[in-house]
Amino acid sequence: MKPVEDLEGYVEKYGVSIPELHLLNIQRLGLSTNFDSEIVKLRILFEAEGNTFHKPIINNSFSPYTVEDKNIYFRDQLIPVVIKRISEDIAEPYYFRGKNVLVINSTIFNSCDQSCIFCEQNSVPEKKRRYSLIMPKSDLFDLVMDEHKLTSLEGLSQISIVTSCTGTEERALKLVNGYKEEAIKRGFYGNILFATHEIRTFQGIHDLADCQNMILAFTVECFAKRKFLMPGKKGDISLPEIKGILQEAKRSGMDSTYFYIFGIDDLHAMGTGFKFLKNTITIAPTGPNYQPQGKEGFLLKMKPLHYFLEARKLYSHIHKGMTKFEACQIYRSLWPLDSSLTRHLVK
């Protein structure tokens, strides 16, 4: 990583602010905190921007970023960030955009056996899980509503189901249908985004589309070395097969996109994959920046800061003019200070 005084060169070259560069670096390198968990969850305020952001960040005792009280220091230099909340409680559903979108995320469950090298699932101790894949969906919604003092889900525009693998296409469809039925009982009439690699057949795609107001987000994750990085079923499916699935989803009238992790592929593989799948989707791809977690995660070489800045340019060049999710949906976004509350076009 470059010394802090050299970040000015990135500001000029890439048109980014110093606070944004710091947050990209924190996403890469983590924070040194006094917690025992491998991951901590932050609610942080960038004073210069006036916005708050929720970020799961690795707890790394070797990070040059340290926490004291509610301040973050980079090599003893205070950076313009105030921590509003820091906790180890990451295994839970979470809201963003003023409680307008609910994310049921993968760290809630402990059912996946795919053994993907980059997965965060393995970094959440069982004792931290207050939710379960076998928990009745009604109980999960009731628990969420009780914790957030909600009387209904009417105010939600979207529920994102970003769960771990269920094992079969049939179970995946049953899962998403179950969540939708329970959400509707509680006043929900918005969209449901389903992140999965298990909807693969013609029938499965059209069964999902028949649920209405669905968004299929295929979990591509990476373009190169897929079988090595994803030794389970997720790595078995090829990019041409994924292209066919996304094309069929688009033909069915359903919105389609895919999840991608920035920081695994090199820039050439990233650009090639983006171009290959571009015309198969209705919404530009989305996904977090990679953070190494657990022993397996460190098998992947951490990319330098300028990689992520070049990735932003590449992504924007290829997907210019496409609809893009609001950046606040992604907890470690390439655009960490983008607080857009609506979908917008890639510039």
C-alpha positions as CSV (number, residue, x, y, z in Angstrom):
1,M,0.0,0.0,0.0
2,K,1.2,3.5,-0.8
3,P,2.1,5.8,2.1
4,V,-0.7,8.2,2.9
5,E,1.1,11.2,1.4
6,D,1.1,9.5,-2.0
7,L,-2.6,9.1,-2.1
8,E,-2.8,12.6,-3.6
9,G,-1.6,11.1,-6.9
10,Y,-4.6,8.8,-7.0
11,V,-6.9,11.7,-6.3
12,E,-5.7,13.5,-9.4
13,K,-5.5,10.4,-11.6
14,Y,-8.8,8.7,-10.7
15,G,-10.9,11.7,-9.5
16,V,-11.5,10.2,-6.0
17,S,-11.4,11.8,-2.6
18,I,-9.0,11.1,0.2
19,P,-11.8,9.7,2.4
20,E,-12.9,7.4,-0.4
21,L,-9.4,6.1,-0.9
22,H,-9.1,5.4,2.9
23,L,-12.4,3.5,2.9
24,L,-11.3,1.4,-0.1
25,N,-8.1,0.6,1.8
26,I,-10.0,-0.3,4.9
27,Q,-12.1,-2.6,2.9
28,R,-8.9,-4.3,1.6
29,L,-6.8,-4.3,4.8
30,G,-9.3,-4.3,7.6
31,L,-9.1,-2.6,11.0
32,S,-7.1,-3.5,14.0
33,T,-9.6,-3.6,16.9
34,N,-9.9,-5.1,20.4
35,F,-12.6,-7.6,19.3
36,D,-12.0,-11.4,19.1
37,S,-14.1,-12.1,15.9
38,E,-12.5,-12.3,12.5
39,I,-15.1,-9.8,11.2
40,V,-16.6,-6.7,12.8
41,K,-19.5,-4.6,11.6
42,L,-19.1,-0.8,11.5
43,R,-21.6,1.9,11.1
44,I,-19.4,4.8,10.1
45,L,-19.8,8.5,9.2
46,F,-17.6,10.2,6.8
47,E,-17.7,13.8,8.0
48,A,-16.7,15.3,4.7
49,E,-19.6,13.6,2.9
50,G,-22.2,13.7,5.7
51,N,-23.3,10.1,5.0
52,T,-23.3,6.9,7.1
53,F,-22.4,3.5,5.8
54,H,-22.7,0.0,7.2
55,K,-19.5,-2.1,6.5
56,P,-18.5,-5.6,7.6
57,I,-14.7,-5.3,7.9
58,I,-12.1,-7.9,8.7
59,N,-10.5,-7.6,12.1
60,N,-6.8,-7.6,11.2
61,S,-4.2,-7.0,13.9
62,F,-1.6,-6.2,11.1
63,S,-3.7,-3.5,9.5
64,P,-2.2,0.0,9.4
65,Y,-5.7,1.3,10.3
66,T,-6.4,1.2,14.0
67,V,-9.4,2.1,16.1
68,E,-9.4,4.2,19.3
69,D,-12.7,5.2,20.9
70,K,-14.8,6.2,17.8
71,N,-11.9,7.4,15.7
72,I,-9.9,5.6,12.9
73,Y,-6.2,6.3,12.5
74,F,-3.9,5.5,9.6
75,R,-0.4,5.0,10.9
76,D,-1.2,7.4,13.8
77,Q,-2.8,10.0,11.6
78,L,-6.5,10.7,12.3
79,I,-8.7,10.2,9.2
80,P,-12.0,12.0,8.7
81,V,-14.2,9.2,9.9
82,V,-16.4,8.8,13.0
83,I,-17.5,5.4,14.0
84,K,-21.2,5.5,15.0
85,R,-21.3,1.9,16.0
86,I,-18.9,-1.1,16.0
87,S,-19.9,-4.6,17.0
88,E,-19.3,-8.3,16.4
89,D,-23.0,-8.8,15.6
90,I,-22.9,-9.4,11.9
91,A,-24.9,-12.6,11.5
92,E,-28.3,-10.9,11.0
93,P,-30.6,-9.4,8.4
94,Y,-29.9,-5.7,7.8
95,Y,-31.7,-2.7,6.4
96,F,-30.4,0.1,4.3
97,R,-31.8,3.1,2.4
98,G,-33.8,4.3,5.4
99,K,-35.2,0.8,6.1
100,N,-36.5,0.7,2.6
101,V,-34.7,-2.5,1.6
102,L,-34.2,-5.6,3.8
103,V,-31.3,-8.0,3.1
104,I,-31.5,-11.5,4.3
105,N,-27.8,-12.3,4.1
106,S,-25.7,-15.4,3.8
107,T,-24.0,-15.1,7.2
108,I,-27.3,-15.9,8.9
109,F,-27.2,-19.5,7.8
110,N,-24.8,-22.3,8.1
111,S,-26.0,-24.8,5.5
112,C,-23.6,-24.3,2.7
113,D,-21.1,-27.0,1.8
114,Q,-19.6,-25.5,-1.3
115,S,-16.2,-24.6,0.3
116,C,-15.6,-21.6,-1.9
117,I,-12.2,-20.2,-1.0
118,F,-13.3,-16.6,-0.8
119,C,-16.5,-17.1,1.2
120,E,-17.3,-15.2,4.4
121,Q,-19.6,-17.9,5.7
122,N,-16.8,-19.7,7.4
123,S,-15.7,-16.7,9.4
124,V,-19.0,-16.4,11.4
125,P,-18.9,-18.6,14.5
126,E,-22.0,-20.7,15.2
127,K,-22.5,-19.0,18.5
128,K,-22.9,-15.7,16.6
129,R,-25.9,-17.0,14.6
130,R,-29.2,-15.9,15.9
131,Y,-31.0,-17.0,12.8
132,S,-31.2,-20.3,11.0
133,L,-32.1,-21.7,7.6
134,I,-34.4,-24.1,9.3
135,M,-36.1,-21.3,11.3
136,P,-39.7,-20.8,10.2
137,K,-39.7,-17.9,7.8
138,S,-42.6,-16.4,9.8
139,D,-40.4,-16.4,12.9
140,L,-37.5,-14.7,11.0
141,F,-39.7,-11.8,9.8
142,D,-41.4,-11.4,13.2
143,L,-38.0,-11.3,14.9
144,V,-36.7,-8.6,12.4
145,M,-39.9,-6.6,12.7
146,D,-39.8,-6.8,16.5
147,E,-36.1,-5.7,16.6
148,H,-36.8,-2.7,14.3
149,K,-40.1,-1.9,15.9
150,L,-42.1,-2.3,12.6
151,T,-45.8,-3.1,12.5
152,S,-45.7,-4.2,8.8
153,L,-43.3,-4.6,5.8
154,E,-45.4,-2.3,3.7
155,G,-42.7,0.3,3.6
156,L,-40.2,-2.0,1.9
157,S,-39.5,-1.6,-1.8
158,Q,-37.3,-4.7,-2.0
159,I,-36.2,-7.8,-0.1
160,S,-32.9,-9.2,-1.1
161,I,-32.5,-12.9,-0.4
162,V,-28.7,-13.5,-0.4
163,T,-28.6,-16.8,1.4
164,S,-26.2,-19.7,1.3
165,C,-26.8,-22.7,-1.0
166,T,-29.9,-24.8,-0.4
167,G,-28.6,-27.9,-2.3
168,T,-31.1,-28.2,-5.2
169,E,-33.1,-26.0,-7.5
170,E,-36.3,-27.3,-6.0
171,R,-35.3,-26.2,-2.5
172,A,-34.1,-22.8,-3.8
173,L,-37.5,-22.1,-5.3
174,K,-39.3,-23.3,-2.2
175,L,-37.1,-21.0,-0.1
176,V,-37.8,-17.9,-2.2
177,N,-41.5,-18.7,-2.5
178,G,-41.7,-19.2,1.3
179,Y,-40.2,-15.8,2.0
180,K,-42.4,-14.1,-0.5
181,E,-45.6,-15.6,1.0
182,E,-44.7,-14.6,4.5
183,A,-43.6,-11.1,3.5
184,I,-46.9,-10.5,1.6
185,K,-48.8,-11.6,4.8
186,R,-47.0,-8.7,6.5
187,G,-47.9,-6.1,3.9
188,F,-45.0,-6.4,1.5
189,Y,-45.6,-5.7,-2.3
190,G,-42.2,-4.8,-3.6
191,N,-39.5,-6.7,-5.6
192,I,-37.6,-9.7,-4.4
193,L,-34.0,-10.1,-5.5
194,F,-32.8,-13.7,-5.3
195,A,-29.1,-14.3,-5.4
196,T,-28.4,-17.9,-6.3
197,H,-26.5,-20.3,-8.6
198,E,-29.1,-23.0,-8.2
199,I,-31.8,-21.8,-10.6
200,R,-30.4,-23.4,-13.8
201,T,-33.1,-25.2,-15.8
202,F,-35.6,-23.7,-18.2
203,Q,-38.4,-24.8,-15.9
204,G,-36.7,-23.3,-12.9
205,I,-36.1,-20.0,-14.5
206,H,-39.8,-19.7,-15.6
207,D,-41.1,-20.9,-12.2
208,L,-39.1,-18.1,-10.6
209,A,-40.4,-15.6,-13.2
210,D,-44.0,-16.7,-12.5
211,C,-43.5,-15.6,-8.9
212,Q,-43.6,-12.0,-10.3
213,N,-41.6,-9.0,-9.2
214,M,-38.5,-11.2,-9.1
215,I,-34.9,-10.2,-9.9
216,L,-32.6,-13.1,-10.6
217,A,-29.0,-12.3,-9.5
218,F,-26.9,-15.2,-10.5
219,T,-23.9,-15.7,-8.2
220,V,-21.1,-15.8,-10.8
221,E,-18.5,-14.5,-8.3
222,C,-15.5,-14.8,-10.6
223,F,-14.6,-15.6,-14.3
224,A,-11.3,-17.4,-14.1
225,K,-10.1,-20.5,-12.1
226,R,-13.7,-21.1,-11.2
227,K,-13.3,-24.8,-10.3
228,F,-10.3,-24.2,-8.1
229,L,-11.9,-21.3,-6.3
230,M,-15.3,-22.9,-6.1
231,P,-14.8,-26.7,-5.7
232,G,-18.5,-27.4,-5.2
233,K,-21.4,-27.3,-7.6
234,K,-21.1,-23.5,-8.0
235,G,-17.8,-24.0,-9.8
236,D,-19.1,-26.7,-12.1
237,I,-21.2,-24.3,-14.2
238,S,-19.4,-22.7,-17.2
239,L,-19.6,-19.1,-18.3
240,P,-21.5,-20.1,-21.6
241,E,-24.0,-22.0,-19.4
242,I,-24.4,-18.9,-17.2
243,K,-24.9,-16.8,-20.3
244,G,-27.7,-19.1,-21.4
245,I,-29.4,-18.9,-18.0
246,L,-29.3,-15.1,-17.9
247,Q,-30.5,-14.9,-21.5
248,E,-33.5,-17.1,-20.7
249,A,-34.3,-15.1,-17.5
250,K,-34.2,-11.9,-19.6
251,R,-36.5,-13.5,-22.2
252,S,-39.0,-14.5,-19.5
253,G,-39.5,-10.9,-18.7
254,M,-37.7,-11.0,-15.4
255,D,-35.0,-8.5,-14.4
256,S,-31.6,-10.3,-14.4
257,T,-28.1,-9.4,-13.2
258,Y,-25.2,-11.2,-11.5
259,F,-23.1,-11.0,-8.4
260,Y,-19.4,-10.6,-8.9
261,I,-16.5,-10.2,-6.4
262,F,-14.0,-7.5,-7.3
263,G,-10.4,-8.5,-6.4
264,I,-10.3,-12.1,-7.4
265,D,-9.8,-12.0,-11.2
266,D,-7.1,-10.0,-12.9
267,L,-8.3,-7.0,-14.8
268,H,-8.0,-8.8,-18.2
269,A,-10.2,-11.7,-17.1
270,M,-12.6,-9.2,-15.5
271,G,-13.0,-7.2,-18.7
272,T,-13.4,-10.3,-20.9
273,G,-16.1,-11.7,-18.6
274,F,-18.0,-8.4,-18.4
275,K,-18.1,-8.1,-22.1
276,F,-19.2,-11.8,-22.5
277,L,-22.2,-11.4,-20.2
278,K,-23.2,-7.8,-20.9
279,N,-26.1,-8.4,-23.3
280,T,-27.7,-11.1,-21.2
281,I,-28.7,-8.8,-18.3
282,T,-31.1,-6.0,-17.6
283,I,-29.2,-4.6,-14.6
284,A,-25.4,-4.0,-14.5
285,P,-23.6,-6.6,-12.3
286,T,-23.0,-5.8,-8.7
287,G,-20.9,-7.2,-5.8
288,P,-18.4,-6.5,-3.1
289,N,-14.7,-5.9,-3.0
290,Y,-12.8,-9.0,-1.9
291,Q,-11.5,-9.3,1.7
292,P,-9.4,-12.3,2.6
293,Q,-11.0,-14.1,5.5
294,G,-9.9,-17.3,7.2
295,K,-6.9,-19.4,6.3
296,E,-8.3,-20.3,2.9
297,G,-9.0,-16.7,2.0
298,F,-5.3,-15.8,2.2
299,L,-4.5,-18.2,-0.6
300,L,-5.6,-15.4,-2.9
301,K,-3.1,-12.6,-3.3
302,M,-4.5,-9.3,-2.1
303,K,-4.9,-6.8,-5.0
304,P,-3.3,-3.4,-4.6
305,L,-5.3,-0.2,-4.2
306,H,-4.9,0.9,-7.8
307,Y,-6.4,-2.4,-9.0
308,F,-9.8,-1.4,-7.6
309,L,-9.5,2.1,-9.1
310,E,-8.7,0.6,-12.5
311,A,-11.6,-1.9,-12.0
312,R,-14.0,1.1,-11.5
313,K,-12.9,2.5,-14.9
314,L,-13.2,-0.8,-16.6
315,Y,-16.7,-1.5,-15.2
316,S,-18.0,2.0,-16.1
317,H,-16.5,1.7,-19.7
318,I,-18.2,-1.6,-20.4
319,H,-21.5,-1.0,-18.7
320,K,-22.0,2.7,-19.5
321,G,-25.7,3.5,-19.9
322,M,-27.0,0.4,-18.1
323,T,-29.2,0.5,-15.1
324,K,-27.2,0.1,-11.9
325,F,-28.1,-0.8,-8.4
326,E,-27.7,1.9,-5.8
327,A,-24.2,1.4,-4.3
328,C,-25.5,1.3,-0.8
329,Q,-26.8,-2.2,-1.5
330,I,-23.2,-3.4,-1.5
331,Y,-21.5,-3.5,1.8
332,R,-18.0,-3.2,0.3
333,S,-18.6,-1.3,-2.9
334,L,-16.1,-0.1,-5.5
335,W,-17.8,3.3,-4.9
336,P,-17.8,3.3,-1.1
337,L,-19.0,6.9,-0.7
338,D,-21.9,6.6,-3.2
339,S,-25.0,7.0,-1.2
340,S,-27.5,7.0,-4.1
341,L,-30.9,5.9,-2.9
342,T,-32.3,5.0,-6.3
343,R,-31.1,3.0,-9.3
344,H,-29.3,5.0,-11.8
345,L,-27.3,4.7,-15.0
346,V,-23.7,3.7,-15.1
347,K,-21.7,6.7,-16.2
